[in-house]
């Protein structure tokens, strides 16, 4: 078997970053039942990041990664059991503390993005306002743009009704949350509903009638920037997934990548080149010093 120096893909996390994710996702007492685990979590996570960033098909994963069906199995499993959401929540708290903020937010911004779907199937609807047949991504971010809540639903559901689906999930998750900023699409009866059912203040940021053309609205630009971050990942250019829960998890995967690579500097490794064998197994990897050993 030949060892080759391979430059890490732009989407790859370092071993230190992957090891931190493994500590968050692995159970305290791993099960001893079942088939022995073969592939390193390090390679599986980087394969998932590669697909989400590049937008390639699962069957077109480069040869340096585990088999595509192995990667997809873990990707699908971690989406359905909300592992990505749990990791994102932990990283958001850590990054907020790095910025000298409290671990949980007291204010947030809500907004929506309409995207087209594909022949993959699943529920969808026609958004008459954006003239898009597909789904809507509803996100709630803190004042720095970190996603603290996300949901996906049919495109024909009004923004106000979609906001209820999102906010009901966060009713007891952030006890310190008191204020939400939103645009005019969320005005009306939703303000009273949020106050009575979730005990939060929904404040509408209005556009001045005296201003013509493009104008950056206070607070709302933060959530628009977050959507810009999502758009840099090709797998989110459309909604390719069948299930809503998988589509939601993709947004958390993007935020995990951004938080680890851009914000949380302590996990950033200066070395950009590693030595590894194509088709590594756990036994073979033990011969390479310095590589993380948790496996999936």
SULFEN-V256176 format. One record per backbone hydrogen bond with DSSP energy under -1.0 kcal/mol. NH is the residue of the N-H (numbers start at 1). CO is the residue of the C=O. If there is no record, write none. Layout:
nh & co
NH & CO
NH & CO
//
This chain:
nh & co
4 & 276
6 & 274
8 & 272
12 & 9
18 & 14
19 & 15
20 & 16
21 & 17
22 & 18
23 & 19
24 & 20
25 & 21
26 & 22
41 & 294
44 & 40
45 & 41
46 & 42
47 & 43
48 & 44
49 & 45
50 & 46
51 & 47
52 & 48
53 & 49
54 & 50
55 & 51
60 & 57
61 & 58
65 & 62
71 & 67
72 & 68
73 & 69
74 & 70
75 & 71
76 & 72
77 & 73
78 & 74
79 & 75
80 & 76
81 & 77
82 & 79
83 & 78
84 & 78
86 & 82
87 & 83
88 & 84
89 & 85
90 & 86
91 & 87
92 & 88
93 & 89
94 & 90
95 & 91
96 & 92
97 & 93
98 & 94
99 & 95
100 & 97
101 & 96
108 & 179
109 & 141
110 & 181
111 & 139
113 & 137
115 & 135
117 & 133
125 & 134
127 & 132
131 & 127
132 & 127
134 & 125
135 & 115
136 & 153
137 & 113
138 & 151
139 & 111
140 & 149
141 & 109
142 & 146
145 & 142
148 & 140
149 & 140
151 & 138
153 & 136
155 & 134
157 & 154
162 & 158
163 & 159
164 & 160
165 & 161
166 & 162
167 & 163
168 & 164
177 & 174
178 & 106
179 & 106
180 & 201
181 & 108
182 & 203
186 & 183
187 & 184
191 & 188
193 & 189
194 & 190
195 & 191
196 & 192
197 & 193
198 & 194
200 & 194
201 & 178
203 & 180
205 & 182
220 & 218
221 & 217
222 & 219
224 & 220
225 & 221
226 & 222
227 & 223
228 & 224
229 & 225
230 & 226
231 & 227
232 & 229
233 & 230
234 & 53
235 & 52
236 & 233
237 & 234
239 & 116
247 & 243
248 & 244
249 & 245
250 & 246
252 & 248
253 & 249
254 & 250
255 & 251
256 & 252
257 & 253
258 & 254
259 & 255
260 & 256
261 & 257
262 & 258
263 & 258
264 & 259
265 & 263
267 & 264
268 & 265
274 & 6
276 & 4
285 & 281
286 & 282
287 & 284
288 & 285
291 & 288
296 & 39
//
